[in-house]
Amino acid sequence: MMGTADPQPSMFYHINLEQYVTADHPMRKIRPLIDTARIRQLCAPLYADTGRPSIPPEQLFLALLGGYLLGVTSERALVRELTGNLVLRWFVGLDLDQMPWDHSTFSQNRKRRFTKSGLLERLFDETVALAIKQKLVSPHTTLDGTLVQANASHKSFVPMEVFLKPEEYKKRIRSLDAGPEQDHDPGNPAVLFRGERRSNQTHRSTTDPDAKLANKGNGTAAIVGYTVNGLMENRHRLLLGINVESFRGPASETDGGRTLLDRFHWKHAVRIQTVGADKGYFAKSFLTALVRRRITPHVAAKTTGREPIHQRVRRLSRTLGYQLSQRARKKIEELWGEAKCWHGFRRFHRRGLLQVRDEAFLMGWLLNLKRLATLLPVPV
């Protein structure tokens, strides 16, 4: 017999959010790895001892992390998810009778407390320290950089010598309307760049001055973005370091890679034995820097370059360790693809180098938690 829906809803429900989170749900595996007491301890110096009680800071961080895990990077969309997504409510710790906060809560707390505190960097470092403690980190690593689009458009670039205020810039680009008819859309005017040579030396974005015109070469179109560098250990694809640099060509990857290596040694006092990388790192200064740090360079070799360090890397290319490093090197590309396709890392949503670095540390924290959730036993 065909059933029918009951049009009369119940007046009272006896439910628990726990029953809506399945045993194999990723959030159930990740949640025990997050120490909320530690987050409160790190946030304590940022709050006054008197006054009205604030929103618990650990819930703000859990909401941001859960939103990126679901691919929700907009604060307004995150509030909508907190309203109707029962699993996300359980992850954050909001009961059914608690309303989510206003979307401005996230931006105001970042601006007033979290951005300059380095909290996300410390949370990322603590996941790396946990992996080292559990003996999950290999001494064989990979360096790679990727371009991430900034929250700015090509239309925001103006010559530096006539760097204008936003209001004056809007008037300027309206006067450059290239359409056959006058454009009456002040929010997205039509601007003709044909014949105008623009570069990072002569132009700057009025929306995000730290963002630069960047491309990967080979005739590809330039985007407004940043260079994100990552240091990955080869055994379990755990990120040992992540950082954001303003685009400066190949130097933003090689210099950023050296910074990540030094930072990892200083933070965790663990020696790295080998570093694998693509041909973009086959530069004399970078290879020499690795040798001085007593790190074996497993960098993809070019046919150009006649310096002794170049010849040394070519000789290493015949060894088994080099070949294994080059095979494992492609795993970091999978990490970038995972972050961009599933967690909204294709484009930054904040502006300014300091803010986008926080966003990168949040992404690194999330990716490491996903790895650790599959490697460590789930607490009973």
C-alpha positions in Angstrom: 0.0 0.0 0.0 1.3 3.4 -0.9 2.1 5.6 2.1 1.1 9.2 2.6 3.0 12.1 4.3 1.6 13.2 7.6 0.5 16.8 7.1 0.3 17.5 10.9 3.8 18.2 12.3 4.5 17.3 15.9 4.5 20.0 18.5 7.4 18.7 20.6 10.5 16.8 19.5 13.0 14.9 21.6 16.2 14.9 19.6 19.9 15.2 20.1 22.3 16.6 17.5 24.7 13.7 18.1 22.3 11.3 16.4 22.5 13.3 13.1 26.3 12.9 12.8 27.1 9.5 11.3 30.0 7.5 12.5 31.9 7.9 9.3 31.3 11.6 8.9 34.6 13.6 8.4 33.6 16.1 11.0 33.2 13.4 13.6 36.8 12.2 12.9 38.3 15.7 12.9 36.5 17.2 15.9 38.4 15.1 18.6 41.7 16.4 17.2 40.8 20.1 18.0 41.7 21.1 21.6 39.1 23.8 22.4 40.7 24.3 25.8 44.0 25.1 24.1 42.2 27.6 21.8 40.7 29.3 24.9 44.2 29.5 26.5 45.7 31.1 23.4 42.8 33.6 23.2 42.8 34.6 26.9 45.3 37.5 26.5 43.0 39.0 23.8 40.0 39.5 26.1 39.4 41.8 29.1 38.7 40.4 32.6 35.5 42.5 33.0 32.5 43.4 30.8 29.9 41.5 29.0 30.7 37.9 28.1 31.8 37.4 24.5 31.0 34.6 22.1 33.3 31.7 23.0 36.4 32.1 20.7 36.7 28.4 20.2 33.3 28.4 18.6 34.3 31.1 16.2 37.4 29.1 15.1 35.3 25.9 14.8 32.8 27.7 12.7 35.5 29.0 10.3 37.1 25.6 10.1 33.8 23.8 9.5 32.8 26.3 6.9 36.1 25.8 4.9 35.7 22.0 5.3 32.3 22.4 3.6 33.6 24.8 1.0 31.7 27.7 2.5 34.1 30.7 2.6 31.5 33.5 2.7 30.6 34.7 6.2 27.0 35.3 5.2 26.7 31.9 3.7 28.4 30.4 6.8 25.7 31.9 9.0 23.0 30.4 6.7 24.8 27.0 7.1 24.9 27.4 10.9 21.1 28.0 10.8 20.1 24.8 9.0 23.1 22.4 9.0 22.7 20.2 12.1 26.1 18.5 11.6 27.9 21.9 11.5 25.9 23.0 14.6 27.2 19.9 16.4 30.7 20.5 15.2 30.7 24.1 16.5 28.8 23.3 19.7 25.5 25.3 19.0 22.4 23.7 20.5 19.1 23.8 18.6 17.7 26.6 20.7 20.8 28.8 20.1 20.7 31.2 17.2 23.9 31.7 15.1 25.7 35.0 15.3 25.6 37.9 12.9 28.0 37.6 10.0 29.9 40.7 11.1 31.0 38.8 14.2 33.7 37.1 12.2 35.1 40.2 10.5 35.0 42.3 13.7 36.8 39.7 15.8 39.4 39.2 13.1 40.0 42.9 12.8 40.1 43.6 16.6 41.7 40.5 18.0 42.8 37.6 15.8 44.6 39.0 12.7 47.7 40.3 14.4 47.8 37.7 17.2 49.2 34.8 15.1 46.7 32.3 16.5 46.1 30.5 13.2 49.8 30.1 12.7 50.2 28.6 16.2 47.2 26.2 15.6 48.8 25.1 12.3 52.2 24.6 14.0 50.6 22.5 16.8 49.1 20.0 14.2 52.7 19.7 12.8 54.0 19.1 16.3 51.4 16.5 17.0 52.3 14.7 13.8 56.0 14.7 14.8 55.2 13.4 18.2 53.2 10.5 16.6 56.2 9.8 14.4 54.2 10.5 11.2 56.7 13.0 9.6 59.3 11.8 7.2 62.7 13.6 6.8 62.1 13.6 3.0 60.1 16.6 1.9 58.8 18.5 -1.2 58.6 22.2 -1.9 56.1 23.8 -4.3 54.3 27.0 -5.0 51.0 27.8 -6.5 49.2 31.0 -7.6 46.0 31.9 -5.7 43.8 34.7 -7.1 43.4 37.8 -4.9 40.1 39.4 -4.0 40.8 42.2 -6.5 40.2 42.7 -10.3 42.3 44.0 -13.1 40.1 47.1 -13.2 41.5 48.1 -9.8 45.1 48.6 -11.2 46.1 52.3 -11.7 49.4 53.9 -12.4 51.5 54.5 -9.3 52.3 58.0 -10.2 48.6 58.9 -10.2 47.6 56.6 -7.3 44.0 57.7 -6.6 41.6 57.4 -3.8 38.7 54.9 -4.5 36.2 57.7 -5.2 38.6 59.5 -7.6 39.4 56.2 -9.3 35.7 55.5 -10.0 35.4 58.9 -11.7 38.5 58.2 -13.7 37.4 54.8 -15.0 33.9 56.1 -15.8 35.6 58.6 -18.1 37.5 55.8 -19.8 34.3 54.0 -20.7 35.0 52.3 -24.1 31.5 51.2 -25.0 29.5 52.6 -27.8 27.0 53.9 -25.3 27.6 55.5 -22.0 27.8 52.8 -19.2 25.5 53.7 -16.4 26.7 50.9 -14.1 29.0 52.6 -11.5 29.8 49.3 -9.7 31.2 47.5 -12.8 32.2 50.0 -15.4 33.6 49.0 -18.8 37.3 49.9 -19.1 39.5 49.4 -22.2 43.1 48.3 -21.4 44.1 47.7 -25.0 47.4 49.5 -25.8 48.2 50.2 -22.2 51.3 48.5 -20.8 50.8 47.5 -17.2 53.3 45.9 -14.8 54.0 45.6 -11.1 56.6 48.2 -11.4 54.3 50.9 -12.7 50.8 49.9 -11.5 49.2 49.0 -8.2 45.7 47.8 -7.2 43.6 50.2 -5.2 41.6 47.3 -3.8 44.5 45.2 -2.5 47.9 47.0 -2.8 49.8 43.8 -1.8 48.4 41.8 -4.7 50.4 41.7 -7.9 49.9 40.8 -11.5 51.1 37.1 -11.7 51.3 34.4 -14.3 52.9 31.0 -14.7 54.7 31.9 -18.0 54.2 29.9 -21.2 52.0 32.7 -22.6 49.3 32.3 -19.9 47.2 35.3 -19.0 48.1 37.2 -15.9 45.9 37.1 -12.8 45.8 39.4 -9.8 47.1 37.1 -7.0 49.6 35.8 -4.5 52.2 33.0 -4.5 51.4 30.4 -1.8 54.4 28.2 -0.9 54.1 24.8 0.8 56.5 22.4 2.4 55.2 18.8 2.5 56.6 15.6 4.0 56.5 12.8 1.5 55.1 9.9 3.5 51.6 11.0 4.5 51.3 14.3 2.6 51.3 16.4 5.8 52.1 20.1 5.3 55.1 21.1 7.4 54.8 24.8 6.4 52.7 27.2 4.4 53.3 30.8 3.6 52.1 33.6 1.2 54.4 35.9 -0.7 53.7 38.8 -3.0 54.4 37.6 -6.5 58.0 38.4 -7.7 58.4 35.8 -10.4 60.4 32.6 -9.6 62.1 34.4 -6.7 58.8 34.4 -4.7 58.9 30.6 -4.8 62.6 30.0 -4.1 62.9 32.7 -1.4 59.6 31.5 0.1 60.9 27.9 0.1 64.0 28.9 2.0 61.9 30.8 4.5 59.7 27.7 5.1 62.7 25.4 5.6 64.3 27.8 8.2 61.0 28.3 9.9 60.4 24.6 10.2 63.9 24.0 11.6 63.5 26.8 14.1 60.0 25.8 15.2 60.4 22.0 15.5 64.2 21.3 15.6 63.8 18.4 13.2 66.3 17.9 10.5 65.2 17.6 6.9 67.3 15.3 4.7 66.0 15.8 1.2 63.9 18.4 -0.7 62.2 17.6 -3.9 61.0 20.3 -6.3 60.2 21.1 -9.9 62.5 22.8 -12.4 61.5 26.2 -11.2 63.8 25.6 -8.2 66.8 24.6 -10.4 68.6 27.9 -9.6 72.2 28.3 -8.3 71.2 30.4 -5.3 68.5 28.0 -4.1 70.6 24.8 -4.7 73.5 26.4 -2.9 71.3 27.3 0.0 70.1 23.7 0.4 73.6 22.4 0.4 74.7 24.9 3.1 71.8 23.7 5.2 73.0 20.1 4.7 69.9 19.2 2.7 70.2 17.0 -0.4 68.6 18.8 -3.4 66.3 16.4 -5.3 65.3 19.1 -7.7 64.2 18.4 -11.3 67.3 19.1 -13.4 67.4 21.3 -16.5 69.8 21.0 -19.4 71.0 24.5 -18.8 73.4 25.5 -16.1 77.1 24.6 -16.0 77.9 25.5 -12.4 79.3 22.7 -10.1 76.1 22.7 -8.1 74.0 22.1 -11.3 76.3 19.2 -12.2 76.0 17.8 -8.7 72.2 17.7 -9.0 72.4 16.0 -12.4 74.6 13.3 -10.9 72.0 12.8 -8.1 69.3 12.3 -10.7 70.7 8.9 -11.4 70.1 7.7 -7.8 67.1 5.8 -6.5 66.4 8.4 -3.7 66.2 11.2 -6.3 63.7 9.2 -8.4 61.5 8.4 -5.4 61.5 12.1 -4.4 60.5 13.2 -7.9 57.6 10.6 -7.8 56.4 11.9 -4.4 56.8 15.5 -5.6 53.5 15.3 -7.4 51.6 14.6 -4.2 51.7 18.3 -3.2 50.0 19.2 -6.5 47.1 16.9 -5.3 47.0 18.9 -2.0 46.7 22.2 -3.9 44.0 20.7 -6.1 42.1 19.4 -3.0 42.2 22.8 -1.4 41.1 24.7 -4.5 38.4 22.3 -5.7 36.8 21.4 -2.3 37.7 24.1 0.2 37.5 27.4 -1.7 41.2 28.1 -1.9 41.1 29.0 -5.6 40.6 32.6 -4.5 41.4 34.5 -1.3 38.5 36.2 0.3 40.4 38.6 2.5 42.6 41.5 1.4 46.2 42.4 2.4 49.2 40.2 2.9 48.7 39.8 6.6 45.1 38.7 6.2 45.6 36.3 3.4 48.5 34.6 5.3 45.9 33.9 8.1 43.6 32.4 5.5 46.5 30.2 4.2 47.3 29.0 7.8 43.6 28.1 8.2 43.7 26.1 5.0 47.0 24.4 6.1 45.4 23.6 9.5 42.4 22.0 7.8 44.4 19.9 5.4 46.6 18.6 8.2 43.6 17.7 10.4 42.1 15.8 7.5 45.3 13.8 7.1 45.6 13.2 10.9 42.0 12.1 11.1 42.8 9.1 8.8 46.1 8.3 10.4 45.4 8.5 14.1 42.9 6.2 15.9 39.6 7.8 16.8 39.3 8.4 20.5 36.5 6.3 22.2 
